[in-house]
Amino acid sequence: MLATLIYTLITDGSPFRSELFTPWLTATLIDFYVNVVAIAVWVAYNESSWVNTILWIILLICFGSITTCVYIVRKLVNVSTRGPEDPVRLILSRNDGHQKMTCCSLLMWRVVFSVLAVFMSAVVIYTVATDGLPFRKELLTPWMAATLIDFYINVLAISVWVAHKESTWVGTVIWICLLICFGSITTCTYIAIQLFRLSDGDPMYYILLDHHSKPAD
């Protein structure tokens, strides 16, 4: 992604030009940043320091999937020094991950991700209604292509989590296809579903892990 960013800057110049912001590029950027919200929440959950949390979120906003990949590699390096435990579980959850979901926080996150899913659906419907379908050659500018690459690298990271969560290959394939087709609408819908499956007092990491990784009651 870093190479794509540098190449696009060299060949097409700065992205901060008003003529680049077509309706579909704007919709794609909104879609991209809604996914960034989901990843940022995971980063905030993993980090024990507010300073580190703010720093990583700023980097996510500025550099997108480059930051996502660097953060995951950082987690992988930490995991490699922590013995034979399930590496996916160690990457997804924090060391002291037994924090409980209170009624208020659970309700708040259900509302947040449900609203984001509805909001992104409205953005897509509005853009289709006012600017037509996105499958047009003239829309695929260099910066649109770079944005889509950035977007789908984040989708790949989210897809790995979905594959870990799902208990069947059929469910995994369906959800990943929906992620590819509908982006952050699917991300927010999936997270909202996981949140509605939680009960008050459940550990926060339950939303991240598959049922095999959860300790027996």
C-alpha positions in Angstrom: 0.0 0.0 0.0 2.9 2.3 0.7 4.2 1.7 -2.8 0.7 2.4 -4.3 0.5 5.7 -2.3 4.0 6.8 -3.5 3.3 5.8 -7.1 0.0 7.7 -7.2 1.5 10.8 -5.7 4.3 10.8 -8.3 2.0 10.1 -11.3 -1.1 11.9 -10.3 -0.1 14.5 -7.8 -1.7 15.5 -4.5 -5.1 14.0 -3.7 -6.3 17.3 -2.2 -7.8 18.7 -5.4 -11.5 19.5 -5.6 -12.0 17.9 -9.0 -11.1 14.5 -7.6 -14.0 14.5 -5.2 -16.7 13.0 -7.4 -19.8 11.7 -5.7 -18.5 8.1 -5.8 -15.0 8.9 -4.5 -16.7 10.8 -1.6 -18.9 7.7 -1.0 -15.9 5.4 -1.1 -14.0 7.6 1.4 -17.0 7.6 3.8 -17.1 3.8 3.4 -13.4 3.6 4.0 -13.6 5.7 7.2 -16.5 3.8 8.6 -14.4 0.7 8.4 -11.6 2.7 10.0 -13.9 3.4 12.9 -14.4 -0.3 13.5 -10.6 -1.0 13.4 -10.0 2.1 15.6 -12.3 0.7 18.3 -10.4 -2.6 18.2 -7.1 -0.7 18.5 -8.5 1.4 21.4 -9.6 -1.8 23.2 -6.1 -3.3 22.7 -4.1 -0.3 23.9 -3.7 0.3 27.6 -2.5 3.9 27.2 -4.7 6.7 26.0 -1.6 8.3 24.4 -0.9 5.2 22.4 -4.6 4.9 21.5 -4.8 8.5 20.2 -1.5 8.1 18.3 -2.6 4.9 16.5 -6.0 6.4 15.7 -4.4 9.5 14.1 -2.2 7.2 12.1 -5.2 5.2 11.0 -7.0 8.3 9.8 -3.9 9.6 8.0 -2.4 6.4 6.5 -5.3 3.9 6.5 -4.4 0.3 5.8 -0.6 1.1 6.1 -1.3 1.7 9.8 -3.6 -1.3 10.0 -0.9 -3.6 8.6 1.9 -2.1 10.8 -0.3 -2.5 13.9 -1.1 -6.2 13.1 2.6 -7.0 12.4 3.4 -5.4 15.8 0.9 -7.6 17.4 2.2 -10.7 15.6 5.8 -9.9 16.8 4.4 -9.7 20.4 2.5 -12.9 20.0 5.6 -14.8 18.7 7.3 -14.3 22.1 4.3 -15.5 24.2 4.4 -19.3 23.9 2.0 -21.8 22.3 -1.3 -20.0 22.9 -3.7 -19.5 20.0 -2.1 -16.6 18.0 -5.3 -15.3 16.6 -6.8 -15.0 20.1 -3.7 -13.2 21.3 -3.7 -10.8 18.3 -7.4 -9.9 18.7 -7.6 -9.5 22.5 -5.6 -7.7 25.1 -3.7 -9.2 28.0 -6.2 -8.1 30.6 -9.2 -8.7 28.3 -11.6 -9.7 31.1 -13.3 -6.3 31.2 -17.0 -6.6 31.4 -19.6 -5.0 29.1 -21.9 -2.8 31.2 -25.5 -2.3 30.2 -24.8 1.3 29.1 -21.7 0.5 27.1 -23.3 -2.5 25.4 -26.3 -0.4 24.4 -24.2 2.4 23.2 -22.1 0.3 20.9 -25.2 -1.5 19.5 -26.6 1.9 18.7 -23.4 3.2 17.2 -22.8 0.3 14.8 -26.5 0.0 13.9 -26.6 3.7 13.1 -23.4 3.5 11.0 -24.8 0.6 9.0 -28.0 2.6 8.3 -26.0 5.8 7.5 -23.7 4.0 5.0 -26.6 2.4 3.4 -28.2 5.8 3.0 -25.0 7.2 1.5 -24.8 4.4 -1.1 -28.5 4.7 -2.0 -28.3 8.5 -2.3 -25.1 8.3 -4.5 -26.7 5.7 -6.8 -29.9 7.8 -7.1 -28.0 11.1 -7.9 -24.9 9.8 -9.8 -25.9 6.4 -11.2 -24.0 3.1 -10.8 -20.3 3.2 -10.0 -19.3 0.7 -12.7 -18.1 3.4 -15.2 -14.6 3.6 -16.6 -14.3 7.4 -16.0 -14.8 7.0 -12.3 -11.6 4.8 -12.0 -9.1 7.7 -11.6 -5.7 6.9 -10.1 -6.7 8.2 -6.7 -10.0 6.2 -6.8 -7.9 3.1 -7.6 -5.5 3.9 -4.7 -8.5 4.4 -2.3 -10.0 1.1 -3.4 -6.8 -0.8 -2.8 -6.5 0.9 0.6 -10.1 0.0 1.4 -9.8 -3.6 0.4 -6.6 -4.2 2.5 -8.7 -3.1 5.5 -11.5 -5.4 4.3 -8.9 -8.3 4.2 -8.0 -7.6 7.8 -11.7 -7.6 8.8 -12.3 -10.7 6.8 -9.6 -12.6 8.8 -11.5 -11.7 12.0 -14.9 -12.8 10.4 -13.3 -16.1 9.3 -12.1 -16.6 12.9 -15.5 -15.9 14.3 -17.6 -18.0 12.0 -18.1 -21.7 12.9 -18.8 -22.9 9.3 -17.1 -22.3 5.9 -20.5 -21.4 4.4 -21.0 -18.6 6.9 -17.5 -17.4 6.4 -17.8 -17.3 2.6 -21.1 -15.5 2.7 -20.0 -12.8 5.1 -16.7 -12.2 3.2 -18.6 -11.9 -0.1 -20.9 -9.4 1.6 -17.8 -7.5 2.9 -16.4 -7.3 -0.6 -19.7 -6.2 -2.2 -21.0 -3.9 0.5 -18.0 -2.8 2.5 -18.6 -1.1 5.8 -22.4 -1.7 5.6 -21.5 -5.4 6.2 -18.8 -4.6 8.7 -21.2 -2.6 10.9 -24.0 -5.1 10.5 -21.8 -8.0 11.5 -20.5 -6.1 14.5 -24.0 -5.1 15.5 -25.1 -8.8 15.3 -22.2 -9.8 17.5 -23.1 -7.1 20.0 -26.7 -8.2 20.2 -25.6 -11.7 21.0 -23.7 -10.4 24.1 -25.3 -10.1 27.5 -24.6 -7.6 30.2 -21.5 -8.6 32.1 -20.0 -10.7 29.3 -16.2 -10.0 28.8 -15.5 -7.5 26.0 -13.3 -10.0 24.2 -16.3 -12.3 23.5 -17.1 -10.1 20.5 -13.7 -10.7 19.0 -13.2 -14.5 19.6 -14.9 -17.5 18.2 -16.9 -19.8 20.6 -14.0 -22.3 20.8 -11.7 -19.6 22.3 -14.2 -18.7 25.0 -13.6 -20.3 28.4 -16.3 -22.6 29.6 -18.6 -21.3 32.3 
